[in-house]
Structure formats: C-alpha cells, structure tokens
Amino acid sequence: MREGRTMTGRRLARLGAVVAAGALVASCSNGKPSQELSPTDQARAESINFNAADFPAGWSKASAVTAAGEGGGDEVERMLQECLTQEPEASSSTADVGSERFQVGAQRVSSNVTFARSEASARADLADVKTERAQFCFKQSIETVTRELEPVPTSVDQTTTTVFLTDVRAEALPLAGRYGDDSVALRATAVLRTIRGDDILVTSDLVVFVKGRALVFASFVSSPTAFPSDLEQALMAKIAARA
C-alpha cells in the first residue's frame, strides 16, 4: 500500500473528523426534554468528560467549524441510535453530556457520558456494545457518512485529488486493562483512496466502560497510523478515575 504523501495535514485532519463522527456512539441523543434530565447527574457527567487539562502539550480544542461542520456528526448519531436501539424509552437516561473535541495534527479525541436510571440499565447498555451488532452499526455509520461526503478537490502539486472510501473494517479491540466496573473496546479502520492511487488509513478506537450508573464512551481517531496505545491508556485512566 502506498502512503498518501500528497495529503496535507489539514486534509488528513478533515478525514479524521469524518471517521471521528462515526466513533461517537455515546453522543446519540435520545431527544429527551431537558426536564427529564437530572441537573446533578448532568454536572457529574460534565466533570467526568475529557477536558483540556487531560492532554499533553500541543493538544488543543477543535475549531467549531471542524468539530461541527466537517464529518456530519449529527447524522452519524441518528444512524447509530436507530441501528443500536429499538423503541428507546424517553426516560432511560438522567444525563447525557458530550465533551469538546481535542486534536493535535490528525489525531482527535472526544468523550460522552450518560447516566442510566439504574446500574442494571447501564450494564445492559454496555452489553449492547459488546455484541456483533454494535460492530456492524459502527462500520455501517462510518461507511454511510463517508460515502455521502461530497468529494472536495484539493490542488496538490498542480494535481487534483479526490478521496473515496474503499473499505471499512470493525472489530473488537483487546484492552490492556479494565476501566470502571466493566469495559469494552471496538476499532474501525477505514481505507480512503485518492484518484492517484494513494491509500490513507483512518483508525477509530471506541472505548466504553460502565461505573455504577455512568456509561462512558471515549473516541480516539488517528491517521495514517493508529492512535498511540500508551497515550490512549493514559487518557482512559484519567477519565476512569473521575467516574
């Protein structure tokens, strides 16, 4: 496979944003009116999520345009919710809070925390992420959003390049340790190809754990290599310690 040496860092970051949106299973809003949420649990969820102090020097918050305007996050959230749930109860959660996105180069990280009304319900939600269907939903949502993305020509060395999705694979990802009361991880690898034949890999890791009533999702996206495992583990240890 040839490396996509012609792809600029900005364009790689944009590709990472596309797949990052597919990784955020946790940010599937159930459309709950605000009065159904608990202010106390909302505040707890906010305190658990990633924040700027968690990251090494050089990391920053993604710009509003990049975070919201590239990647079709809302559409991915809708598709994931429809795929993973059947007639979800409107009152199933007492909190649902997503973090900001943090980035350095083509690496992106974000998280989402929900609180279920009971520990049994939170454990059942985690069990759903351990199924083969979750892998299918993860793969399908990334495929759909990436294929629906309008090709954006970029002039590189006087040559126009357009990126197309050629393959997406999703699988269970072994964890080095357990977070919270129980945890699971998935990895999706998307292969994007330019019209010049260069392949670019975008890897999305989704790490999910349950702690009491809290269900915590963390998304790690990187291109062209997978997100550094030592940094991923260090960030997960921080967020798990606050849960």
C-alpha positions in Angstrom: 0.0 0.0 0.0 1.4 3.4 -0.9 1.4 6.2 1.6 -0.7 9.2 0.9 2.3 11.6 0.9 0.4 14.2 -1.1 -2.3 14.6 1.6 -1.8 17.8 3.6 -2.1 17.7 7.4 -5.3 19.8 7.2 -6.9 17.3 4.8 -5.8 14.3 7.0 -7.4 16.1 9.9 -10.6 16.5 8.0 -10.6 12.8 7.1 -10.1 12.1 10.8 -13.1 14.3 11.6 -15.3 12.2 9.3 -14.4 9.0 11.0 -14.4 10.5 14.4 -18.1 11.3 14.0 -18.7 7.6 13.4 -16.9 6.7 16.5 -19.2 8.7 18.9 -21.8 6.1 19.7 -22.3 7.7 23.0 -23.4 11.0 21.7 -26.6 9.5 20.3 -29.1 11.9 21.8 -32.4 10.3 22.7 -34.2 13.6 22.1 -35.1 13.9 25.8 -36.6 17.1 27.0 -34.4 18.9 29.5 -36.9 18.4 32.4 -36.3 14.7 32.2 -32.6 15.1 32.9 -31.1 15.4 36.4 -29.1 18.6 36.9 -27.0 16.7 39.5 -26.2 13.9 37.1 -25.6 16.3 34.2 -23.0 18.1 36.3 -21.4 14.7 37.3 -21.3 13.7 33.6 -19.6 17.0 32.7 -17.0 16.5 35.3 -16.1 13.0 34.0 -15.7 14.0 30.4 -12.3 14.8 28.8 -11.1 18.4 29.4 -8.1 20.4 28.1 -6.0 19.6 31.3 -6.0 15.9 30.4 -3.9 16.3 27.3 -0.2 16.7 26.7 1.3 20.0 25.5 0.4 20.7 21.8 -3.2 19.5 22.0 -6.0 22.0 21.6 -9.8 22.1 21.2 -11.0 21.5 17.7 -12.3 24.6 16.0 -16.1 25.0 15.9 -16.1 24.7 12.1 -14.0 21.5 12.1 -15.9 19.9 15.0 -19.4 20.7 13.8 -19.1 21.4 10.1 -17.0 18.5 8.9 -18.0 14.9 9.4 -21.7 15.0 9.7 -21.8 14.2 13.4 -25.5 14.7 13.9 -26.3 12.3 11.0 -24.0 9.6 12.4 -25.5 10.0 15.8 -29.0 9.5 14.4 -28.0 6.4 12.4 -26.2 4.8 15.3 -29.1 5.4 17.6 -31.5 3.8 15.1 -29.2 0.9 14.5 -28.4 0.1 18.1 -31.8 0.7 19.8 -35.3 -0.4 19.2 -38.0 2.0 20.6 -35.8 3.6 23.2 -37.5 4.7 26.3 -37.6 8.5 26.6 -36.7 8.4 30.3 -33.9 5.8 30.1 -31.2 8.4 31.0 -30.8 11.1 33.6 -27.8 12.7 32.0 -26.2 12.9 28.5 -23.2 15.1 28.1 -20.6 15.2 25.3 -17.1 16.7 25.6 -15.5 19.1 23.2 -13.2 17.5 20.6 -9.5 17.8 21.2 -6.9 17.5 18.5 -3.2 17.5 17.5 -2.4 17.1 13.8 -4.6 14.2 12.5 -5.3 12.8 16.0 -8.7 13.5 17.6 -10.2 12.6 21.0 -13.6 13.2 22.5 -15.9 11.5 25.0 -19.5 11.3 26.1 -21.1 10.4 29.4 -24.6 9.2 30.1 -26.3 8.3 33.4 -28.8 5.5 33.4 -31.7 5.4 36.0 -30.2 2.2 37.4 -26.9 0.3 37.5 -28.6 -2.7 35.8 -29.7 -0.4 32.9 -26.2 0.9 32.5 -24.7 -2.6 32.5 -27.3 -3.6 29.8 -26.2 -0.7 27.7 -22.6 -1.8 27.9 -23.7 -5.3 27.0 -25.2 -3.9 23.8 -21.8 -2.5 22.8 -20.2 -6.0 23.2 -22.4 -7.5 20.5 -21.6 -8.2 16.9 -24.4 -5.8 16.1 -22.5 -3.0 17.6 -19.6 -3.7 15.3 -21.9 -3.7 12.4 -23.5 -0.4 13.4 -20.1 1.1 14.0 -19.0 0.1 10.5 -22.2 1.0 8.8 -22.4 4.5 10.1 -18.9 5.3 9.1 -19.5 3.9 5.6 -22.7 5.9 5.2 -21.3 9.2 6.3 -18.0 8.9 4.4 -19.8 7.9 1.1 -22.3 10.7 1.4 -19.5 13.2 1.9 -19.2 15.4 -1.2 -15.8 15.0 -2.8 -13.7 18.1 -2.2 -10.9 18.5 -4.8 -7.6 19.7 -3.4 -4.8 21.1 -5.5 -1.6 19.2 -4.7 1.5 19.8 -6.9 -0.9 21.1 -9.6 -2.8 17.7 -9.4 -6.4 17.4 -8.3 -7.0 14.6 -5.8 -10.4 13.4 -4.6 -10.8 10.8 -1.8 -13.1 7.8 -2.0 -13.9 5.2 0.7 -12.7 1.8 -0.4 -13.1 -0.3 2.8 -14.2 -0.1 6.4 -13.5 -2.9 8.9 -14.7 -3.0 12.5 -13.6 -5.5 15.2 -13.3 -5.9 18.9 -10.2 -4.3 20.3 -8.4 -6.1 23.2 -7.9 -3.8 26.3 -4.7 -3.7 28.3 -6.8 -3.3 31.4 -10.3 -2.9 32.6 -11.8 0.5 33.3 -14.6 1.1 35.8 -16.8 -1.9 36.6 -16.6 -3.4 33.1 -15.3 -2.2 29.7 -15.1 -3.0 26.1 -13.4 -1.5 23.0 -14.0 -1.5 19.3 -11.8 -0.4 16.4 -12.8 0.6 12.9 -10.3 1.1 10.2 -11.3 3.0 7.0 -9.3 2.9 3.8 -9.6 6.0 1.7 -8.0 6.2 -1.8 -7.2 9.2 -4.0 -7.6 9.1 -7.7 -3.8 8.9 -7.9 -4.0 5.6 -6.1 -2.7 6.6 -2.7 -4.3 4.9 0.2 -4.9 6.7 3.5 -5.8 4.8 6.7 -8.0 6.4 9.3 -8.4 4.4 12.5 -11.1 5.0 15.1 -11.0 3.3 18.6 -14.1 3.4 20.7 -13.5 2.6 24.4 -16.6 2.2 26.6 -16.9 1.5 30.3 -19.6 1.4 33.0 -19.2 2.6 36.5 -22.3 2.4 38.7 -25.0 4.2 36.7 -22.5 6.0 34.4 -21.7 4.8 30.9 -18.6 6.5 29.4 -17.6 6.5 25.8 -14.2 7.7 24.5 -13.3 8.1 20.9 -9.7 8.1 19.6 -9.1 8.8 15.9 -5.8 8.9 14.1 -4.4 8.9 10.6 -2.4 7.4 9.0 -1.3 5.2 11.9 -3.5 4.0 14.8 -3.7 6.2 17.9 -0.7 5.7 20.3 -1.8 3.0 22.7 0.2 4.4 25.7 -1.5 7.8 25.3 -4.9 6.2 24.8 -4.4 4.2 28.1 -3.2 7.2 30.0 -6.2 9.3 28.9 -8.6 6.4 29.7 -7.0 6.2 33.2 -7.8 9.8 33.8 -11.4 9.7 32.7 -12.0 6.4 34.6 -10.6 7.9 37.8 -13.2 10.6 37.7 -16.2 8.3 37.1 
